[in-house]
Amino acid sequence: MTPMFEDEHTEPDPLLEAIHFLIPLRERKLSRLKRQLSEEKQKLKTLEAELKKGQGMLILFRQKYQQCLDDFTQHHTGVVLLHEKLHQTLEKEHVTRGRLLQQEEANHQLTEQIIEQTQRIEEAERAVKNGQREIDKLEYILEEKEML
C-alpha cells in the first residue's frame, strides 16, 4: 500500500496545474480591463471638457444674438430702412441665430455622448471587478489546496 501512496503524491495535481496556468491569464485580462477602463475615463474627461467649452460658446452666441436683436431694435425702430440695409441686418440675425442653434445641438449631442460614455465606464468597472473576483477565487482555491 505504501507504494501507491507515494505514487499519488508524486503525480502533479491537475487542479493546481490548472490554477497555476489560469492565474497569469486572468491577471493579463484584468490588466487589459483596467487599461480599457482608464481609456474610457479619459474619453469621458475629453467629452466633459468639450461640453464645458461648448457651453461657453453657447453663452457667447446667445450674447451675440441678443446684441444683434438689440442693435436692430435701437437703430431701426421707427426708421424706414433701405431694402439692402434691412436685408443685411436680417442676414446677420439669421447667421447669428444659426450659430446659436448649431451650438445648442452640439451641446446636446455631447451630453448624450457623456451619458453613453458613463455607461461604458460602469460596464468597464464591472468587468474589472469581475476579473479581480476571478483571480481572488483562483488564489483562494490555490491556498486551500496547498494547505492540504
FENPE-V457132 format. One record per backbone hydrogen bond with DSSP energy under -1.0 kcal/mol. CO is the residue of the C=O (numbers start at 1). NH is the residue of the N-H. If there is no record, write none. Layout:
CO;NH
CO;NH
This chain:
1;5
2;6
3;7
4;8
5;9
6;10
7;11
13;17
14;18
15;19
16;20
17;21
18;22
19;23
22;26
23;27
24;28
25;29
26;30
27;31
28;32
29;33
30;34
31;35
32;36
33;37
34;38
35;39
36;40
37;41
38;42
39;43
40;44
41;45
42;46
43;47
44;48
45;49
46;50
47;51
48;52
49;53
50;54
51;55
52;56
53;57
54;58
55;59
56;60
57;61
58;62
59;63
60;64
61;65
62;66
63;67
64;68
65;69
66;70
67;71
68;72
69;73
70;74
71;75
72;76
73;77
76;79
82;86
83;87
84;88
85;89
86;90
87;91
88;92
89;93
90;94
91;95
92;96
93;97
94;98
95;99
96;100
97;101
98;102
99;103
100;104
101;105
102;106
103;107
104;108
105;109
106;110
107;111
108;112
109;113
110;114
111;115
112;116
113;117
114;118
115;119
116;120
117;121
118;122
119;123
120;124
121;125
122;126
123;127
124;128
125;129
126;130
127;131
128;132
129;133
130;134
131;135
132;136
133;137
134;138
135;139
136;140
137;141
138;142
139;143
140;144
141;145
142;146
143;147
